[in-house]
């Protein structure tokens, strides 16, 4: 995740759809926001194992500030 944060340019938006630990998600958000990049945490609802849907119907939960 650190490598991709260096590629971010100001006035862009990162949409994190990973199933990450909360502490890592917060660190990534802080890193990209310090570079002037917006951040939205958007994990798939239901977790990694439970999600069994077609690609056109992934349920998302978006959280941002």
Secondary structure as UniProt FT lines:
FT   HELIX           2..7
FT   TURN            10..11
FT   STRAND          13..16
FT   HELIX           22..34
FT   TURN            35..36
FT   STRAND          38..41
FT   TURN            45..46
FT   HELIX           47..50
FT   HELIX           55..57
FT   STRAND          63..64
//
